[in-house]
Amino acid sequence: EVQLVESGGGLVQPGGSLRLSCVASGFTFDDYAIGWFRQAPGKEREGVSCINYSDGSTYYADSVKGRFTIYSDNANNRVYLQMDSLKPEDTALYYCAADKSLMGAALITFGPYYDMNYWGKGTLVAVSV
């Protein structure tokens, strides 16, 4: 079965850190861009970060630049999102998605409205005292 599975979400205090993981089964990331998206209650889904698996280039939304880091574990077909200095406004359901055509900054901007090849089901991040 082809799927993406996210993990690593949880409850954390403001200023804390979490590391999200996205692993693929049934396909390999080799020719894909992998993005992280999030959706807060009552808000639209937004792009957070992207990594182009072929060359390792990375992209970030302005709201997370300098606080989040995306990186890949090629041997294990896994992509991570390291989230530091978390804020209450980072609270959301976080999804990973993969696509062969939409990449880089375009994936962050248009991914929420695009028919991406694969979506995960999400992992919940809550930032609260």
C-alpha positions in Angstrom: 0.0 0.0 0.0 1.3 3.4 -0.9 1.1 5.9 1.9 2.8 8.7 3.9 2.7 8.5 7.7 3.5 11.3 10.0 4.6 11.1 13.6 6.2 13.2 16.3 3.4 15.6 17.2 2.4 16.4 20.8 1.9 19.0 23.4 4.8 21.4 24.1 5.2 24.7 25.9 6.0 27.9 24.1 9.7 28.0 23.3 9.9 24.3 23.2 10.8 21.9 20.3 9.4 19.0 18.5 10.6 16.9 15.6 8.1 15.6 13.1 8.8 12.6 10.9 7.3 11.6 7.5 8.0 8.2 6.2 6.9 6.7 2.8 5.8 3.2 2.1 5.1 1.7 -1.3 7.3 4.3 -3.1 10.6 6.1 -2.7 11.1 9.8 -2.4 13.8 9.9 -5.1 12.0 12.1 -7.7 9.7 13.9 -5.4 9.5 17.1 -3.5 8.2 16.6 0.0 6.4 19.3 1.8 5.0 20.0 5.3 1.7 21.7 5.6 -0.4 22.7 8.6 -4.0 23.5 9.3 -5.1 25.3 12.4 -8.7 25.1 13.6 -10.9 27.4 11.5 -8.1 28.3 9.1 -7.0 27.2 5.7 -4.2 24.7 5.1 -0.9 26.5 4.6 2.5 25.4 3.4 5.3 25.4 5.9 8.4 23.9 4.3 9.6 21.8 1.3 12.6 19.8 0.4 13.4 18.7 -3.1 14.7 15.2 -2.5 16.9 15.1 -5.6 19.2 17.9 -4.7 18.3 18.6 -1.0 17.3 22.2 -1.6 15.0 23.5 1.1 12.3 26.2 1.3 10.4 27.8 4.2 7.4 29.9 4.7 8.3 33.3 6.2 6.3 32.4 9.4 8.7 29.6 10.3 12.0 30.7 8.7 14.8 30.5 11.2 12.8 28.3 13.6 12.0 25.2 11.6 14.5 23.0 9.7 13.5 20.4 7.1 15.9 17.6 6.3 15.9 14.1 4.8 17.2 10.6 5.8 17.7 9.2 2.3 18.7 5.7 3.5 15.4 5.4 5.3 13.1 7.3 2.9 12.2 9.7 5.7 11.8 13.5 6.0 11.9 15.4 9.2 10.7 18.8 10.3 12.7 20.1 13.3 10.6 22.7 15.0 12.3 25.0 17.5 11.1 28.1 19.4 7.6 27.0 19.0 4.8 29.5 19.5 1.1 29.1 20.3 0.3 30.1 16.7 2.2 27.0 15.5 -0.6 24.9 16.9 -2.1 22.9 14.0 -2.5 19.5 12.4 0.7 19.0 10.4 0.7 17.0 7.2 3.4 15.8 4.9 2.8 15.5 1.1 4.8 14.4 -1.9 4.6 15.4 -5.5 6.7 14.9 -8.6 5.7 18.1 -10.4 5.2 20.8 -7.8 8.4 21.7 -6.0 10.2 24.3 -4.0 8.6 27.6 -3.2 5.7 26.8 -5.5 4.9 23.7 -3.5 4.7 25.8 -0.3 2.5 28.5 -2.0 0.2 26.3 -4.1 0.4 22.9 -2.4 -2.7 23.4 -0.2 -4.8 23.9 -3.4 -3.1 21.3 -5.6 -3.8 17.7 -6.2 -0.6 16.4 -4.7 0.4 12.9 -5.5 0.3 11.7 -1.9 -0.9 13.2 1.4 -0.4 11.8 4.9 -3.2 11.9 7.5 -1.5 14.3 9.8 0.0 14.6 13.3 -1.2 17.1 15.8 1.0 19.8 17.3 -0.2 21.8 20.3 1.8 24.7 21.8 0.4 25.9 25.1 1.4 26.7 28.7 
